[in-house]
Amino acid sequence: MAFLNLEAAYKHGIAHNVEEQTIVSLEKRLEQEYSNLDFLNFNYMSELEKKIETASQIQERYKNMLVLGIGGSALGAKALQKAFFPFQDLPNYKEKSLYILDNINPKLMQAYLEKLNPKDTVVVVISKSGSTIETISQYFLAKKWLKDNLPVEYKEHIWIITDPVKGFLRNEVEKYGFFSFDVPPNLGGRFSVLSAVGLVPLNFLGLNWKELVKGAKSVANFGSLASHPAFLLAKWAFNLMQVKTELIFFNYLVGWDFLGDWFAQLWAESLGKDNKGSMPIPAVGVRDQHSLLQMFMQGQNNKGCLFLKFRKISSNIVLDFDLPEQWDFLQGKGLAEIFQAECLGTLMALSSRMPLVEIELEGPTELEAGKIIMLLEFATLLTGWLLQINPLNQPGVEKSKRLAKAKLGAKGFENENKELESFLSKKRSAKIYEF
């Protein structure tokens, strides 16, 4: 079971300002647009399940998977990998390994190409548009590496996840016959973790992805929107934004530390439009009690908090031996109890300071992971609709992409070339200081 606790949500000056007519309007819009909301309707799932079954047979020959993707093409899979397969970071690990290269890092890319055995490796290239410059540049390097080392069979070591009909990567699939998966046309990257984008890498590691999807579908089922947890969360977030500008995502889901990175993209890209939205601030318990909590408690009072925790922590290691007198209160207690005590203390402290919504999951299972993913995705969509913005696009990221392509010499960016020339020709200001 998973629970949404609103007891501390509407304190500290937060109002309940969503009218009944607005709810009716949202329900009607949801009904009208449901067929185009692929993250919610899972219309692609039956076909994907067949493709993953095929992939499961093929992947037996590989020990390593190298994923090339960025943003929504990587953050979800990485969060779930770290949550369910942390063992890869431990000494003497010898099982299947998943490496997700989600940034441009020349040194790291070079290390992968030098240290991975190409014969044991499948490279998975993920870009819905097929035009993500960071991913495509790494794809060229990986393809050359495989072709140089495996000239006959290199095509068997490249999988592509992209748009079903268009884009450069789809053309590469048609040209070389690479094994490929579709990203549904109506599924944006930050909403795609439960598609091939996330499930193919996680299936490689052996995650029970069907339980993940089952959990998500249980939240995607809705009767009355007014009482649905996603709407209740969206309504609170909308009201919070009227008076607060930042949303802390304080994550005490032990071991699930990277979930906040995934949520930050989901929230920021979806809702940061028309001078609206709230800045997501990922924090990890208990670590960030010792880094960010001071600012949260006594800094600018412009924050609300989404606080996530487990009801039970399944593993424990107990201090079942004699301790110094000043620490004898810990004797017989385990690290799980210490963690939960720290969690409770932070929850109480933050709820005394700011509006706070508590989300409690039963435990660290695939089912519960699917529930929290769908809750946050669905709530993000509804928050965007309440704000009267489009939560499914991201026009604000296009300018930097166009300027980067112009700087690298791509054709068709005349306006950006003029901007670059003006920017780079400015004389160094007296306000620039060397250090």
C-alpha positions as CSV (number, residue, x, y, z in Angstrom):
1,M,0.0,0.0,0.0
2,A,1.1,3.6,-0.7
3,F,-0.3,6.6,1.1
4,L,-0.6,10.4,0.5
5,N,-0.7,12.3,3.7
6,L,-2.0,15.9,3.5
7,E,-2.2,16.6,7.3
8,A,0.6,19.2,7.0
9,A,-0.1,20.3,3.4
10,Y,-2.3,23.3,4.0
11,K,-0.6,24.9,6.9
12,H,1.5,28.1,6.8
13,G,-0.9,30.1,4.6
14,I,-1.7,27.7,1.8
15,A,-5.3,27.9,0.6
16,H,-7.7,25.4,-1.0
17,N,-8.3,27.4,-4.2
18,V,-9.5,25.0,-6.9
19,E,-13.2,25.4,-7.7
20,E,-15.6,22.5,-8.4
21,Q,-16.0,23.7,-12.0
22,T,-12.3,23.4,-12.5
23,I,-12.4,19.8,-11.5
24,V,-15.2,19.1,-13.9
25,S,-13.2,20.8,-16.7
26,L,-10.2,18.7,-15.9
27,E,-12.1,15.5,-16.0
28,K,-13.6,16.4,-19.4
29,R,-10.2,17.3,-20.7
30,L,-8.7,14.1,-19.4
31,E,-11.4,12.1,-21.2
32,Q,-10.8,14.0,-24.4
33,E,-7.0,13.7,-24.4
34,Y,-6.6,10.3,-22.8
35,S,-6.0,8.5,-26.1
36,N,-3.0,10.8,-26.7
37,L,-1.5,10.5,-23.2
38,D,0.6,7.4,-23.8
39,F,2.3,7.5,-20.4
40,L,-1.2,7.1,-18.9
41,N,-3.0,4.8,-21.2
42,F,-0.1,2.3,-22.0
43,N,-1.5,1.6,-25.4
44,Y,2.0,0.7,-26.6
45,M,2.6,-2.0,-23.9
46,S,1.4,-5.2,-25.7
47,E,3.7,-4.6,-28.6
48,L,6.6,-3.6,-26.3
49,E,6.1,-6.8,-24.2
50,K,6.7,-8.9,-27.3
51,K,9.8,-6.9,-28.3
52,I,11.2,-7.3,-24.8
53,E,10.7,-11.0,-24.9
54,T,12.8,-11.1,-28.1
55,A,15.4,-8.8,-26.5
56,S,15.6,-11.2,-23.5
57,Q,16.7,-14.0,-25.8
58,I,19.2,-11.9,-27.7
59,Q,20.8,-10.3,-24.6
60,E,22.0,-13.6,-23.1
61,R,25.1,-13.3,-25.2
62,Y,26.1,-10.0,-23.6
63,K,27.7,-9.2,-20.3
64,N,27.6,-5.4,-20.6
65,M,25.1,-2.9,-21.8
66,L,26.3,0.7,-22.5
67,V,23.4,3.1,-22.7
68,L,23.9,6.4,-24.6
69,G,21.1,8.8,-23.7
70,I,20.6,12.1,-21.9
71,G,17.8,13.7,-19.8
72,G,14.6,11.7,-20.1
73,S,16.4,9.0,-22.1
74,A,18.5,8.1,-19.1
75,L,17.4,9.6,-15.7
76,G,14.5,7.1,-15.1
77,A,16.5,4.0,-15.9
78,K,19.4,5.3,-13.8
79,A,17.2,6.0,-10.8
80,L,15.8,2.5,-10.9
81,Q,19.1,0.8,-11.6
82,K,20.6,2.5,-8.5
83,A,17.5,1.6,-6.5
84,F,17.3,-2.1,-7.4
85,F,20.8,-3.0,-8.5
86,P,23.3,-1.1,-6.3
87,F,25.5,-4.2,-6.2
88,Q,27.3,-3.2,-9.4
89,D,29.1,-0.5,-7.4
90,L,30.3,-3.1,-4.8
91,P,33.8,-4.8,-4.9
92,N,34.2,-8.1,-6.8
93,Y,30.9,-7.7,-8.8
94,K,30.9,-10.2,-11.7
95,E,27.3,-10.2,-12.9
96,K,25.7,-8.3,-15.9
97,S,26.6,-4.7,-15.8
98,L,24.6,-1.6,-17.0
99,Y,26.5,1.6,-17.8
100,I,24.5,4.7,-18.5
101,L,26.5,7.5,-20.1
102,D,24.1,10.4,-19.6
103,N,26.4,13.3,-20.2
104,I,29.3,14.4,-22.4
105,N,32.4,13.2,-20.6
106,P,35.3,12.6,-23.0
107,K,37.4,10.9,-20.3
108,L,34.7,8.5,-19.3
109,M,33.7,7.7,-22.9
110,Q,37.3,6.9,-23.7
111,A,37.5,4.7,-20.6
112,Y,34.4,2.7,-21.6
113,L,35.8,2.1,-25.2
114,E,39.1,1.1,-23.8
115,K,38.0,-1.2,-21.0
116,L,34.8,-2.8,-22.2
117,N,35.1,-5.9,-24.3
118,P,33.1,-5.2,-27.5
119,K,32.3,-8.8,-28.0
120,D,30.5,-8.9,-24.6
121,T,28.8,-5.5,-25.0
122,V,25.6,-4.2,-26.5
123,V,25.3,-0.4,-27.1
124,V,21.8,1.0,-26.7
125,V,21.3,4.4,-28.3
126,I,18.3,6.3,-27.0
127,S,16.9,9.5,-28.5
128,K,13.2,9.9,-29.5
129,S,13.9,12.7,-31.9
130,G,17.1,11.1,-33.2
131,S,18.7,14.5,-33.3
132,T,20.1,14.8,-29.8
133,I,23.6,16.0,-30.5
134,E,25.2,14.7,-27.4
135,T,23.8,11.2,-27.9
136,I,24.4,11.1,-31.7
137,S,28.1,12.1,-31.3
138,Q,28.6,9.3,-28.8
139,Y,26.8,6.9,-31.1
140,F,29.2,7.7,-33.9
141,L,32.2,6.9,-31.6
142,A,30.6,3.7,-30.3
143,K,29.7,2.5,-33.8
144,K,33.2,3.0,-35.0
145,W,34.6,1.2,-32.0
146,L,32.4,-1.8,-32.6
147,K,33.0,-1.8,-36.4
148,D,36.8,-1.6,-35.9
149,N,36.7,-4.5,-33.4
150,L,33.9,-6.6,-34.8
151,P,33.8,-5.8,-38.5
152,V,31.5,-8.7,-39.4
153,E,29.0,-8.7,-36.5
154,Y,29.1,-5.1,-35.1
155,K,25.5,-4.5,-36.2
156,E,24.3,-7.1,-33.7
157,H,25.8,-5.0,-30.9
158,I,23.8,-1.9,-31.5
159,W,20.2,-1.4,-30.4
160,I,18.3,1.8,-31.2
161,I,15.3,3.3,-29.2
162,T,13.8,6.1,-31.2
163,D,10.7,7.5,-33.0
164,P,8.9,4.7,-35.0
165,V,8.9,6.4,-38.4
166,K,11.2,9.5,-38.6
167,G,14.5,11.0,-37.5
168,F,18.2,10.2,-38.1
169,L,18.3,7.1,-35.8
170,R,15.3,5.6,-37.5
171,N,17.1,6.1,-40.8
172,E,20.1,4.3,-39.3
173,V,17.9,1.4,-38.3
174,E,16.6,1.1,-41.9
175,K,20.1,1.4,-43.3
176,Y,21.9,-1.0,-41.1
177,G,19.2,-3.3,-39.8
178,F,19.8,-2.6,-36.1
179,F,17.5,-4.2,-33.6
180,S,15.2,-1.3,-32.5
181,F,12.4,-0.3,-30.2
182,D,9.8,2.5,-30.8
183,V,9.2,5.5,-28.6
184,P,5.5,6.2,-29.0
185,P,4.9,9.5,-30.8
186,N,2.9,11.0,-27.9
187,L,5.4,10.0,-25.2
188,G,7.8,12.7,-24.2
189,G,11.2,11.8,-22.8
190,R,10.6,12.7,-19.2
191,F,7.4,10.6,-19.2
192,S,9.1,7.6,-20.9
193,V,10.7,5.6,-18.1
194,L,8.0,2.9,-18.3
195,S,8.5,2.5,-22.1
196,A,11.4,0.9,-23.9
197,V,13.5,3.8,-22.8
198,G,13.6,2.6,-19.2
199,L,12.4,-1.0,-19.5
200,V,15.0,-2.3,-22.0
201,P,18.0,-1.5,-19.8
202,L,16.2,-2.6,-16.7
203,N,15.1,-5.9,-18.3
204,F,18.8,-6.5,-19.1
205,L,19.6,-6.5,-15.4
206,G,16.7,-8.7,-14.6
207,L,14.2,-6.2,-13.0
208,N,10.7,-7.5,-12.7
209,W,9.4,-4.7,-15.0
210,K,5.9,-6.2,-15.2
211,E,5.4,-5.5,-11.5
212,L,6.7,-2.0,-12.1
213,V,4.1,-1.5,-14.8
214,K,1.4,-3.1,-12.7
215,G,2.1,-0.6,-9.9
216,A,1.9,2.3,-12.4
217,K,-1.4,1.0,-13.9
218,S,-3.0,0.8,-10.5
219,V,-2.4,4.5,-10.1
220,A,-3.4,5.3,-13.7
221,N,-6.8,3.8,-13.0
222,F,-9.1,6.6,-11.9
223,G,-12.8,7.1,-11.2
224,S,-13.6,10.4,-9.6
225,L,-10.7,12.7,-10.3
226,A,-11.5,14.9,-7.3
227,S,-10.4,12.1,-4.9
228,H,-7.5,10.7,-6.9
229,P,-4.1,11.1,-5.1
230,A,-2.6,12.6,-8.3
231,F,-5.2,15.4,-8.4
232,L,-4.9,16.0,-4.6
233,L,-1.2,16.4,-5.0
234,A,-1.6,18.6,-8.1
235,K,-4.1,20.8,-6.3
236,W,-1.7,21.3,-3.4
237,A,1.2,22.0,-5.7
238,F,-0.9,24.6,-7.7
239,N,-2.0,26.3,-4.5
240,L,1.6,26.2,-3.2
241,M,2.8,28.0,-6.3
242,Q,0.6,31.0,-5.5
243,V,2.8,31.8,-2.5
244,K,6.0,29.7,-2.7
245,T,8.5,29.4,-5.4
246,E,10.5,26.3,-4.5
247,L,9.5,22.6,-4.0
248,I,11.8,20.4,-1.9
249,F,11.8,16.8,-2.9
250,F,13.1,15.3,0.3
251,N,13.7,11.6,-0.5
252,Y,14.0,9.2,2.5
253,L,13.3,6.2,0.3
254,V,16.5,4.5,1.4
255,G,18.7,3.4,-1.5
256,W,16.5,5.3,-4.1
257,D,18.8,8.3,-4.0
258,F,18.6,9.1,-7.8
259,L,14.8,9.4,-7.9
260,G,15.1,13.1,-7.2
261,D,17.2,13.7,-10.3
262,W,14.4,12.1,-12.4
263,F,11.7,14.1,-10.6
264,A,13.6,17.4,-11.1
265,Q,13.5,17.1,-14.8
266,L,9.9,15.9,-14.8
267,W,8.8,18.9,-12.8
268,A,11.1,21.6,-14.2
269,E,10.6,20.9,-17.9
270,S,6.9,20.3,-17.6
271,L,6.0,23.3,-15.4
272,G,8.6,26.0,-15.9
273,K,6.7,28.1,-18.5
274,D,5.1,31.5,-18.8
275,N,6.9,32.7,-15.6
276,K,5.1,29.9,-13.7
277,G,6.0,26.7,-11.8
278,S,8.2,26.1,-8.8
279,M,11.9,25.2,-8.7
280,P,12.4,21.5,-7.7
281,I,15.2,20.9,-5.1
282,P,16.1,17.2,-4.8
283,A,17.4,16.3,-1.4
284,V,18.4,12.8,-0.1
285,G,17.9,11.7,3.5
286,V,19.8,11.4,5.7
287,R,22.7,12.8,3.8
288,D,21.3,16.2,3.1
289,Q,20.3,16.8,6.7
290,H,24.0,17.7,6.9
291,S,24.1,19.9,3.8
292,L,20.8,21.5,2.9
293,L,18.6,21.3,5.9
294,Q,20.0,24.5,7.5
295,M,18.8,26.5,4.5
296,F,15.4,24.8,4.5
297,M,14.8,25.5,8.2
298,Q,16.2,29.1,8.5
299,G,16.7,30.4,5.0
300,Q,14.2,32.2,2.8
301,N,10.7,31.1,3.6
302,N,9.7,30.4,0.0
303,K,9.5,26.6,0.0
304,G,7.1,23.7,0.3
305,C,8.1,20.1,0.7
306,L,7.3,16.7,-0.9
307,F,8.5,14.2,1.7
308,L,8.9,10.6,0.7
309,K,9.6,7.6,2.9
310,F,9.2,3.9,3.3
311,R,6.9,2.4,6.0
312,K,9.3,-0.5,6.4
313,I,13.0,-0.9,5.6
314,S,13.5,-4.5,4.7
315,S,17.2,-4.9,5.5
316,N,19.1,-4.1,8.7
317,I,22.4,-4.5,10.4
318,V,22.3,-4.4,14.2
319,L,24.8,-3.0,16.7
320,D,24.5,-6.1,18.9
321,F,27.7,-5.6,20.8
322,D,29.0,-3.4,23.7
323,L,29.3,0.3,23.0
324,P,31.0,3.2,24.9
325,E,28.7,4.5,27.7
326,Q,27.9,7.7,25.9
327,W,26.6,5.7,22.9
328,D,24.9,2.8,24.8
329,F,21.5,4.1,23.7
330,L,22.3,2.6,20.3
331,Q,23.1,-0.8,21.6
332,G,20.7,-3.4,20.2
333,K,19.5,-1.0,17.5
334,G,20.1,-1.3,13.8
335,L,21.0,1.1,11.0
336,A,17.4,0.9,9.8
337,E,16.1,2.2,13.1
338,I,18.6,5.0,13.1
339,F,17.6,5.9,9.6
340,Q,13.9,5.9,10.5
341,A,14.5,8.1,13.6
342,E,16.4,10.6,11.5
343,C,13.6,10.5,8.9
344,L,10.9,11.2,11.6
345,G,13.0,14.1,13.1
346,T,13.4,15.8,9.7
347,L,9.7,15.3,8.9
348,M,8.6,16.9,12.1
349,A,11.0,19.8,11.8
350,L,10.1,20.6,8.2
351,S,6.3,20.4,8.8
352,S,6.7,22.9,11.6
353,R,8.4,25.3,9.1
354,M,6.6,24.8,5.8
355,P,3.6,23.2,3.9
356,L,4.5,19.6,3.5
357,V,3.0,16.5,1.8
358,E,4.1,13.1,2.9
359,I,4.2,10.2,0.6
360,E,4.7,6.8,2.2
361,L,5.4,3.6,0.3
362,E,5.1,0.2,1.8
363,G,8.6,-0.9,0.9
364,P,11.3,-1.0,-1.8
365,T,9.5,-3.1,-4.4
366,E,9.0,-2.8,-8.1
367,L,5.3,-2.5,-7.5
368,E,5.7,0.5,-5.2
369,A,8.3,2.1,-7.6
370,G,5.7,1.9,-10.4
371,K,3.1,3.6,-8.1
372,I,5.3,6.6,-7.2
373,I,6.5,7.1,-10.8
374,M,2.9,7.2,-12.1
375,L,1.7,9.4,-9.2
376,L,4.4,12.0,-9.9
377,E,3.9,11.9,-13.7
378,F,0.1,12.2,-13.4
379,A,0.3,14.9,-10.8
380,T,2.7,16.8,-13.0
381,L,0.3,16.7,-15.9
382,L,-2.6,17.9,-13.8
383,T,-0.6,20.7,-12.2
384,G,0.3,22.0,-15.6
385,W,-3.3,22.0,-16.7
386,L,-4.3,23.9,-13.5
387,L,-1.6,26.4,-14.3
388,Q,-3.0,26.7,-17.8
389,I,0.2,25.7,-19.5
390,N,1.2,22.8,-21.7
391,P,3.1,20.4,-19.5
392,L,4.1,18.2,-22.4
393,N,6.5,20.5,-24.3
394,Q,9.8,22.2,-23.5
395,P,10.3,25.2,-25.7
396,G,12.7,26.8,-23.3
397,V,15.5,24.3,-24.0
398,E,15.6,24.9,-27.8
399,K,17.5,28.1,-27.9
400,S,20.7,26.7,-26.3
401,K,20.5,23.7,-28.6
402,R,20.3,25.9,-31.7
403,L,23.2,28.1,-30.5
404,A,25.3,25.0,-29.8
405,K,24.7,23.6,-33.3
406,A,25.5,26.9,-34.9
407,K,28.8,27.1,-32.9
408,L,29.7,23.6,-34.2
409,G,29.0,24.7,-37.8
410,A,25.6,23.2,-38.6
411,K,23.8,24.7,-41.5
412,G,20.6,26.6,-41.3
413,F,21.2,28.7,-38.1
414,E,21.9,32.1,-39.6
415,N,20.2,34.0,-36.8
416,E,22.1,32.1,-34.1
417,N,25.4,32.7,-36.0
418,K,24.7,36.4,-35.7
419,E,24.0,36.1,-32.0
420,L,27.2,34.1,-31.5
421,E,29.2,36.7,-33.4
422,S,27.8,39.5,-31.3
423,F,28.3,37.7,-28.0
424,L,31.9,36.4,-28.8
425,S,33.1,39.7,-30.2
426,K,32.4,41.7,-27.0
427,K,35.5,43.0,-25.3
428,R,36.4,41.5,-22.0
429,S,34.8,43.6,-19.3
430,A,36.6,45.2,-16.5
431,K,34.3,43.3,-14.2
432,I,35.9,40.0,-15.1
433,Y,38.4,38.9,-12.5
434,E,41.1,36.3,-12.8
435,F,41.6,33.9,-9.9
